[in-house]
Amino acid sequence: MKKAFVIIPTYNERENILKVIPILLETFKQIKNWEMNILVVDDTSPDKTADVVKDFAKKYKQVHLVLNKKKSGLGGAYLRGMDQAFHEYGADVVFEFDADLSHNPAKIPEFLRKIDEGYDMVLGSRYIPGGGIPEDWGLHRKFLSVVGNFVIMVILTNFTIRDWTGGYRAITRKVYDAVEPEMHDEKFTGYTFQIGFLHKAVKKGFKIIEIPFKFVDRTIGVSKLGNEYIKNNLLYLFKVRGKEIAQNRIFKFVITGGIGALVQLLSLFLWRAILPYELAVFMSIETAIVSNFIFSNIWTFSDRKLKASQYPSKFVQFNLASGGSILIQVVIAFLGKNLIGLFELFRLPVVQVVIDTGMIYAVVGILVGMFWNFFAYTTLIWKKPTESHA
């Protein structure tokens, strides 16, 4: 029978843990195809929460305790508990679960059904139909949760997941094994753990689904949510998003093209000092092509870098592809002029610049030419290596 462990991080949750363990044990009786367990990870609470858990463990073999000698934070507690559950107890799935009963235990069978259906990670979501947050939450708390989740979706440009900060989750062993090695940075010790873990799981392509649940505010004790919540989360989000953009091939392609344009302009001045204008223009274009070829090979397509023996033939292809872009721009300009015509659109009075349809044809030609170049580079010059199957 497969094993599941409900991990509960605690710090000064004595009264809550007295209530939540019996409720969970009662819920487990409804689950027939999983061996259910509770694993409390206590950060040596001054209120002796651990003593309460030890008393339960003496009566119920399903109850387990991990005691941290010092406060490790939410992320640290979950990682310690997951490590224990998967490696020491042979768990197949772990749950993230709050000690204060903010998470409805009755939803656990639904989580497990989704795991049985083949999902790798199941998220309890407050922001899909059927979910919800307390109506009596203060404006500050609602802002942190509702607006915070929207900001996360915008920054990560991922709107498929609606609840990025929720702490009610079921996680399979293979997700943990893939993500855990990347979760030992100090920034993941607190609440940033939730966003970071989920973000990394999404990036690795795991099958993830949300199920609705209504969040209930705690009635005993105080929330551990501090002011550092916003700062730490934003720092993490902007850092990872900036890194993703910088590593994006299209971003690299655009930057390389911009460098090439600058090289073309600067080299034109140099070539004109020693060559006739027409030849200087040609040589400046070719200089820019050489620049683009070098930067494309060592940066934009660094994962498909060419071998030295390929340089001559690939450089010829690169020139032909670049020539194709120029041809596209000329054709679009020709068709625009002859089919639509050249006429003024508007003027910029301060700088006395006239914007006409010729400018529009040029912009369209450049964009279509860039699309052609990117297509040619990725499919002809720096092709993705084909996988060999023995």
C-alpha positions in Angstrom: 0.0 0.0 0.0 1.3 3.5 -0.9 2.3 5.8 1.9 1.3 9.4 2.5 2.6 11.8 5.2 0.9 15.0 6.2 3.7 17.3 7.3 2.8 19.9 9.8 5.5 22.6 10.7 4.9 24.0 14.2 6.2 26.7 16.4 4.2 27.5 19.5 1.1 25.6 18.2 0.4 23.5 21.4 -3.3 24.2 21.5 -3.8 23.8 17.8 -1.9 20.5 17.6 -4.1 19.1 20.3 -7.1 19.7 18.0 -5.7 19.0 14.5 -4.1 15.5 15.1 -7.4 13.9 16.3 -9.3 15.4 13.3 -6.7 14.1 10.9 -6.7 10.7 12.4 -10.5 10.6 12.0 -10.2 11.7 8.4 -7.7 8.9 7.7 -10.3 6.3 8.5 -12.1 7.2 5.3 -9.1 6.5 3.1 -8.7 2.8 2.2 -6.0 2.6 -0.5 -3.3 4.7 1.2 -1.4 4.3 4.5 -1.8 7.7 6.1 0.6 9.3 8.6 1.2 12.5 10.4 4.7 14.0 10.7 5.0 17.1 12.9 8.2 19.2 12.4 8.6 21.3 15.5 11.2 24.1 15.9 11.6 23.4 19.6 8.6 25.5 20.5 8.8 27.2 23.9 5.2 26.2 24.6 6.3 22.5 24.5 4.3 21.6 21.3 6.7 18.6 20.9 5.6 17.1 24.2 2.0 17.0 23.0 3.1 15.3 19.7 5.1 12.7 21.7 2.1 11.8 23.8 0.1 11.2 20.6 2.9 9.2 19.1 2.8 6.8 22.1 -0.9 6.1 21.4 -0.9 6.1 17.6 1.8 4.6 15.3 0.7 7.0 12.6 2.0 10.0 14.4 5.7 11.0 14.1 7.8 13.9 15.3 10.9 15.6 14.0 12.4 18.1 16.4 14.6 20.9 15.1 17.1 22.1 17.7 16.7 25.7 16.4 14.1 27.6 14.5 14.4 26.7 10.8 11.5 28.7 9.3 8.7 27.3 7.2 10.8 26.2 4.2 13.4 24.6 6.4 10.8 22.7 8.4 9.1 21.4 5.3 12.4 20.3 3.7 13.4 18.5 6.9 10.0 16.8 7.1 10.1 15.8 3.4 13.5 14.4 3.7 12.4 12.3 6.8 9.2 11.2 5.2 10.7 10.1 1.8 14.0 8.7 2.9 13.3 7.3 6.4 9.7 6.3 6.2 9.4 5.5 2.4 6.6 7.9 1.6 5.2 8.1 -1.9 3.5 11.5 -1.3 3.7 14.2 1.3 1.2 16.9 2.2 1.9 20.5 3.3 -0.6 21.3 6.0 -1.1 24.1 8.5 -1.4 23.3 12.2 -4.1 25.9 12.8 -6.7 24.0 10.7 -6.8 26.7 8.0 -6.7 23.8 5.6 -9.8 21.6 5.5 -8.7 17.9 6.3 -11.8 16.6 4.5 -10.2 17.6 1.2 -7.3 15.1 1.6 -9.1 12.2 -0.2 -9.6 14.5 -3.2 -5.9 15.3 -3.3 -5.1 11.6 -3.3 -7.6 10.9 -6.0 -5.8 13.3 -8.3 -2.5 11.7 -7.4 -4.0 8.3 -8.3 -5.1 9.8 -11.6 -1.5 10.5 -12.5 -0.8 14.1 -11.3 2.6 14.8 -9.8 1.6 17.7 -7.6 -1.8 18.8 -6.4 -2.4 22.4 -5.1 -5.2 23.5 -2.9 -6.4 26.7 -4.5 -8.4 29.6 -3.0 -8.7 31.4 -6.3 -10.5 28.9 -8.6 -14.3 28.3 -8.6 -15.2 26.6 -5.3 -12.3 28.1 -3.4 -12.3 31.1 -1.2 -10.7 33.3 1.6 -12.3 34.5 4.8 -14.8 37.4 4.3 -13.7 39.0 7.5 -10.0 39.2 6.5 -8.6 42.7 6.9 -7.8 44.8 3.8 -4.1 44.3 4.4 -4.3 40.5 4.4 -6.6 40.4 1.4 -4.2 42.7 -0.5 -1.2 40.5 0.4 -3.0 37.4 -0.8 -5.2 38.4 -3.8 -3.0 41.2 -5.3 0.1 39.3 -4.4 -0.9 36.2 -6.4 -1.9 38.4 -9.3 1.5 40.1 -9.2 3.2 36.7 -9.2 1.3 35.6 -12.2 2.2 38.8 -14.1 5.9 38.7 -13.2 6.2 35.0 -14.1 3.8 35.4 -17.1 2.1 32.2 -16.0 -1.7 32.5 -15.5 -2.4 28.7 -15.6 -1.9 28.5 -11.8 -4.1 30.8 -9.8 -2.8 30.2 -6.2 1.0 30.5 -6.0 1.3 31.2 -2.3 -1.1 28.6 -0.9 0.3 26.1 1.6 -2.0 23.2 1.1 -0.3 20.8 -1.3 0.3 17.2 -2.1 3.8 16.4 -3.6 5.0 13.2 -5.1 8.5 11.7 -4.5 9.6 12.5 -8.1 8.8 16.1 -7.7 10.7 16.3 -4.5 13.7 14.5 -5.9 13.9 16.9 -8.8 13.3 20.2 -6.9 14.9 19.6 -3.5 18.5 20.0 -4.6 17.7 23.6 -5.7 15.9 24.6 -2.5 18.8 25.0 -0.1 19.4 28.7 -0.6 18.8 30.8 2.5 16.0 32.7 0.8 13.8 29.5 0.8 13.8 29.2 4.6 10.7 31.4 4.9 7.5 31.8 3.0 9.4 32.2 -0.3 9.7 28.5 -0.1 6.1 28.1 -1.4 6.6 30.2 -4.5 10.1 28.9 -5.2 9.2 25.2 -4.9 6.1 25.5 -7.2 8.0 27.7 -9.7 10.7 25.1 -10.1 8.2 22.3 -10.3 6.4 24.1 -13.1 9.6 24.8 -15.0 10.5 21.1 -14.9 7.3 20.2 -16.6 5.5 18.2 -13.9 1.8 17.5 -14.2 0.2 19.9 -11.7 -3.5 20.5 -11.0 -5.4 22.8 -8.6 -8.4 21.8 -6.6 -10.6 24.3 -4.7 -10.7 24.7 -1.0 -12.0 27.5 1.3 -9.3 28.9 3.6 -10.3 29.3 7.2 -8.5 31.8 9.4 -6.9 30.6 12.6 -8.8 31.0 15.9 -5.9 30.2 18.2 -2.4 31.7 18.2 -1.0 34.4 15.8 0.0 34.3 12.2 3.8 33.9 11.5 3.4 36.2 8.4 5.9 39.1 8.8 6.8 42.2 6.9 9.7 40.4 5.2 7.1 38.3 3.3 6.6 41.0 0.5 10.3 42.0 0.3 11.7 38.4 0.1 9.1 37.3 -2.4 9.5 40.2 -4.7 13.3 39.9 -4.6 13.1 36.2 -5.6 10.5 36.8 -8.3 12.4 39.6 -10.0 15.7 37.7 -9.7 14.4 34.5 -11.3 12.4 36.3 -14.0 15.3 38.5 -14.9 17.5 35.4 -15.2 14.9 33.6 -17.4 14.7 36.6 -19.7 18.4 36.9 -20.0 18.6 33.2 -20.9 15.8 33.4 -23.4 17.0 32.7 -26.9 14.7 35.4 -28.5 16.0 38.0 -26.1 19.6 37.0 -27.0 18.7 37.1 -30.7 17.4 40.7 -30.4 20.4 41.8 -28.4 22.8 40.2 -30.9 20.9 42.0 -33.7 21.2 45.3 -31.9 25.0 44.8 -31.5 25.2 44.0 -35.2 23.4 47.2 -36.1 25.8 49.2 -33.9 28.8 47.4 -35.5 27.4 48.2 -39.0 27.1 51.9 -38.2 30.5 52.2 -36.6 32.3 50.2 -39.3 30.6 52.3 -42.0 32.6 55.3 -40.8 35.8 53.3 -40.8 35.3 51.7 -44.2 34.4 55.1 -45.8 37.8 56.4 -44.8 39.5 54.0 -47.2 36.8 52.8 -49.7 34.2 54.3 -52.0 30.8 54.8 -50.4 29.0 51.9 -52.2 31.8 49.4 -51.3 32.0 50.8 -47.7 28.2 50.2 -47.3 28.7 46.6 -48.5 31.7 46.0 -46.2 29.9 47.5 -43.2 27.0 45.1 -43.8 29.4 42.1 -44.1 31.2 43.3 -40.9 27.8 43.3 -39.1 27.1 39.8 -40.5 30.4 38.5 -39.1 29.6 40.1 -35.7 26.2 38.5 -35.7 27.6 35.1 -36.7 30.2 35.2 -33.8 27.7 36.3 -31.1 25.1 33.9 -32.3 27.5 31.0 -32.1 29.0 31.8 -28.7 25.9 33.3 -27.0 22.5 33.0 -28.6 23.0 29.4 -29.6 25.7 28.5 -27.1 23.9 25.2 -26.4 24.3 24.3 -30.1 27.7 25.7 -30.7 29.2 24.9 -34.1 32.4 22.8 -34.5 35.4 24.6 -36.1 35.1 22.4 -39.2 31.5 23.7 -39.7 32.4 27.4 -39.8 33.0 27.8 -43.5 29.8 26.2 -44.7 27.6 27.6 -41.9 29.0 31.1 -42.5 27.9 30.9 -46.1 24.5 29.7 -45.0 24.4 32.6 -42.5 25.2 35.1 -45.3 22.4 33.6 -47.4 19.9 33.8 -44.5 20.9 37.4 -43.9 20.5 38.1 -47.6 17.1 36.6 -47.5 16.2 39.1 -44.7 17.3 42.0 -46.9 15.4 40.7 -49.9 12.2 40.4 -47.7 12.6 44.0 -46.6 13.1 45.2 -50.3 10.0 43.2 -51.5 7.8 44.5 -48.7 8.9 48.1 -49.4 8.3 47.6 -53.2 4.8 46.0 -52.7 3.8 48.6 -50.2 4.9 51.5 -52.5 3.1 50.0 -55.5 0.0 48.5 -54.0 -0.7 51.0 -51.2 1.4 54.0 -52.1 3.5 56.5 -50.3 1.7 59.2 -48.4 2.1 61.2 -45.2 0.6 59.9 -42.0 1.5 62.6 -39.5 4.3 65.0 -38.5 6.3 65.4 -35.3 6.3 69.2 -35.0 9.0 69.6 -32.5 11.7 67.7 -34.5 10.1 68.4 -37.9 10.0 64.7 -38.9 7.4 63.4 -41.3 6.1 59.9 -40.7 4.8 58.4 -44.0 3.8 54.9 -45.1 7.3 54.2 -46.3 8.4 54.2 -42.6 5.6 51.6 -41.9 6.8 49.4 -44.7 10.3 49.6 -43.4 9.3 48.6 -39.9 7.1 45.7 -41.2 10.0 44.5 -43.4 12.5 44.6 -40.5 10.1 42.6 -38.3 9.4 40.0 -40.9 13.1 39.9 -41.8 14.0 39.2 -38.1 11.4 36.4 -38.0 13.0 34.9 -41.1 16.4 35.2 -39.7 15.4 33.5 -36.4 13.7 30.7 -38.3 16.7 30.1 -40.6 19.2 30.2 -37.7 17.2 27.7 -35.6 16.3 25.3 -38.3 19.2 25.5 -40.8 22.4 26.8 -39.2 22.1 25.9 -35.5 19.7 23.0 -35.8 18.7 21.2 -32.6 20.8 17.9 -32.5 18.7 14.9 -33.3 18.5 12.3 -30.5 20.0 8.9 -31.4 18.1 5.9 -30.2 20.2 2.8 -29.9 
